[in-house]
């Protein structure tokens, strides 16, 4: 009479023998892929280059890729001088002429060396990764070098949703660098959410948001929520705080 233990031992041995035989019959090429072949691109010069497949949104010479966020028939009213794009708070927010779905974004920003103010009134701005319904999904810009505020509202945060993993900011007057991977939310035919937006963000080369799932659009008051939308422009904020305007340079995006 075969015992239960013996049965399982025999079965396990047979499975091991079968797996070993299958492994012996396998060939290296069984797990080698030759298609699809990745597209060859030029990564640009180390440290400051633009990938050859990127859409350049600001190259230091013109704001032609941007329009007023309040009125897309009007040009962006920000100042272009000495290779930088400087916020004009009176002109308001600006957004890209083009819309994007999923993408990689590179953007550099700087608060003035003589910045004044405290808390949220110190170099406040933001990147709305998809500008929708008079708002969007905001990655915060703020001078938090020796400047405290609520932590889900400091630089590197997904505003009012996710605190940055660390604070790697450089002092005022130095350039800060964002590299962002944006995955847009997806919606079902009935308008309900199928999958949330996701963000991975590096600030000055340091990971501050690790593939976080957004709870909805940014809300200053109240809880975030979703409404169905597709591809959308990227928006830069001209915040109404009284501190000195900040500047941007080297802005490009790679649609994914």
C-alpha positions in Angstrom: 0.0 0.0 0.0 1.4 3.4 -1.1 1.5 6.0 1.7 0.5 9.6 1.1 4.0 10.8 1.9 5.5 8.3 -0.5 3.1 9.4 -3.2 4.1 13.1 -2.9 7.8 12.2 -2.8 7.4 10.2 -6.0 5.4 12.8 -7.7 7.9 15.5 -6.7 10.8 13.4 -8.1 9.0 12.9 -11.4 8.3 16.6 -11.7 12.0 17.4 -11.1 13.1 14.8 -13.6 10.6 16.1 -16.2 11.8 19.7 -15.6 15.4 18.6 -15.9 14.7 16.8 -19.2 12.9 19.9 -20.6 15.8 22.1 -19.6 18.2 19.8 -21.4 16.1 20.0 -24.6 15.9 23.8 -24.4 18.2 26.0 -26.5 19.6 29.5 -25.8 17.8 30.9 -28.8 14.4 29.9 -27.3 14.6 32.9 -25.1 16.3 35.4 -27.5 14.3 38.1 -29.2 15.4 39.9 -32.3 12.3 42.0 -32.9 11.1 44.6 -32.3 14.4 46.4 -32.8 14.7 49.6 -30.6 14.9 52.8 -32.5 18.3 54.4 -32.5 18.4 58.0 -31.2 21.2 60.5 -30.3 21.1 61.0 -26.5 22.6 64.5 -26.9 25.7 65.7 -25.1 26.3 64.4 -21.6 24.7 66.6 -18.9 23.0 69.1 -21.1 21.9 67.4 -24.4 18.5 66.9 -25.8 17.6 63.5 -27.2 17.1 63.5 -30.9 13.5 62.2 -30.6 12.4 64.9 -28.1 10.0 67.8 -28.7 11.8 71.0 -27.7 9.4 73.2 -25.7 12.0 75.9 -24.9 15.5 76.2 -26.3 16.4 79.6 -24.8 15.4 81.6 -27.8 11.6 81.6 -28.2 8.4 80.8 -26.3 6.7 79.9 -29.6 5.6 76.5 -28.3 3.6 78.1 -25.5 0.3 80.1 -25.3 -1.7 81.8 -22.6 -3.4 79.2 -20.5 -6.4 81.5 -20.1 -6.7 82.2 -23.8 -5.0 79.9 -26.3 -5.3 82.5 -29.1 -2.8 84.7 -27.2 0.9 84.2 -27.1 2.6 83.4 -23.9 3.3 86.7 -22.1 6.5 85.6 -20.3 9.9 87.2 -20.9 12.6 85.5 -22.9 16.0 86.9 -22.1 19.6 85.6 -21.8 18.4 82.1 -22.7 15.8 81.8 -19.9 12.0 82.0 -19.8 11.0 84.3 -16.9 7.5 84.2 -15.3 5.3 87.3 -15.9 2.8 87.0 -13.1 0.5 89.6 -14.7 0.3 87.6 -17.9 -0.8 84.5 -15.9 -0.2 80.8 -16.5 1.1 79.4 -19.9 0.6 76.0 -21.5 2.0 74.1 -24.5 0.3 74.5 -27.8 0.5 70.7 -28.2 -1.2 68.0 -26.1 0.5 64.9 -24.8 -0.6 61.6 -23.4 2.3 59.6 -21.8 5.8 61.3 -21.8 9.2 61.9 -20.4 9.7 65.6 -19.4 12.9 67.5 -18.7 12.7 71.0 -17.2 15.1 73.3 -15.3 14.0 76.1 -13.0 15.6 78.7 -10.7 14.4 81.0 -8.0 16.3 84.3 -7.7 19.3 84.4 -5.4 17.7 87.2 -3.4 14.3 85.5 -3.0 12.2 86.7 -0.1 9.1 85.4 1.6 8.4 82.3 3.6 6.3 79.1 3.3 4.3 79.0 0.1 5.1 82.6 -0.7 8.6 81.9 -1.7 9.2 81.1 -5.4 5.9 79.3 -5.8 5.1 77.8 -9.2 4.2 74.4 -10.5 4.1 72.0 -13.5 0.7 70.8 -14.4 1.5 67.5 -16.0 -1.8 67.5 -17.8 -3.8 70.8 -17.9 -7.5 69.8 -17.8 -10.7 71.4 -16.5 -9.1 74.7 -15.5 -6.6 72.7 -13.3 -4.7 69.5 -13.7 -2.2 67.4 -11.9 0.5 69.5 -10.2 4.1 68.8 -9.5 5.1 71.5 -7.1 7.9 74.1 -7.6 8.9 76.1 -4.5 12.1 77.2 -2.8 12.3 74.8 0.1 16.0 75.3 0.8 15.8 76.2 4.5 12.1 77.1 4.0 9.5 75.1 5.8 5.9 74.5 4.6 3.4 71.6 4.7 5.3 68.7 3.3 2.8 67.7 0.6 3.2 71.2 -0.7 6.9 71.5 -0.9 9.1 71.2 -4.0 9.1 67.6 -5.3 5.6 66.9 -4.0 2.6 65.9 -6.0 0.7 68.9 -4.6 -1.6 68.0 -1.7 -1.2 64.3 -2.4 2.4 62.9 -2.1 5.3 64.1 0.0 8.7 63.8 -1.7 10.9 61.0 -0.6 13.7 63.5 0.2 14.5 67.2 -0.2 17.5 67.5 -2.6 17.1 71.2 -3.4 20.1 73.5 -4.2 20.3 77.0 -2.7 18.4 79.9 -4.3 20.1 81.2 -7.4 21.2 77.7 -8.6 19.4 75.7 -11.2 17.1 72.9 -10.1 16.4 70.0 -12.5 13.2 68.0 -12.9 13.0 64.7 -14.9 9.5 63.3 -14.9 7.8 60.2 -16.3 4.1 60.9 -16.7 1.5 58.1 -17.4 -1.8 59.6 -18.2 -5.0 58.2 -16.6 -7.2 55.9 -18.7 -11.0 56.0 -18.7 -13.7 53.5 -19.7 -16.3 54.3 -22.4 -18.7 55.3 -19.7 -16.2 57.9 -18.3 -15.3 55.9 -15.2 -11.7 55.5 -14.2 -9.9 52.5 -15.7 -6.4 53.2 -14.4 -5.1 56.2 -12.5 -2.3 58.7 -13.5 1.2 57.7 -12.4 4.2 59.8 -11.8 7.9 59.1 -11.4 9.9 62.2 -10.7 13.6 63.0 -10.1 14.7 66.3 -8.7 18.4 67.2 -9.2 18.9 63.5 -10.2 17.4 62.2 -7.0 14.2 60.1 -7.0 11.5 62.0 -5.2 8.3 60.3 -6.5 8.4 56.6 -7.2 5.7 55.6 -9.7 3.0 57.0 -7.4 -0.7 56.5 -8.4 -2.5 59.9 -8.3 -5.8 60.2 -6.5 -7.2 62.6 -9.1 -6.6 66.2 -10.2 -5.0 68.6 -7.8 -7.3 70.5 -5.5 -6.3 73.3 -3.2 -9.3 72.7 -1.1 -11.0 69.4 -0.8 -10.3 65.9 -2.1 -8.9 65.1 -5.6 -11.1 63.4 -8.1 -11.1 62.3 -11.8 -13.1 63.3 -14.8 -12.5 61.6 -18.2 -10.1 63.3 -20.5 -7.4 62.3 -23.1 -4.2 64.0 -24.1 -3.7 67.4 -22.6 -1.2 70.3 -22.7 1.5 70.9 -20.1 1.0 74.0 -18.0 3.4 76.2 -16.1 2.1 78.3 -13.2 2.4 82.0 -12.6 1.6 81.9 -8.9 0.2 85.0 -7.3 2.5 85.1 -4.3 4.5 88.3 -3.9 8.0 86.8 -4.2 10.3 87.5 -7.1 9.5 85.6 -10.4 11.3 82.4 -11.1 12.9 81.3 -14.4 12.9 78.2 -16.6 15.2 76.8 -19.3 16.0 73.6 -21.3 12.4 72.3 -21.5 11.8 69.2 -23.7 9.4 66.3 -23.8 9.6 62.8 -25.3 6.1 61.4 -26.1 6.0 57.7 -25.1 
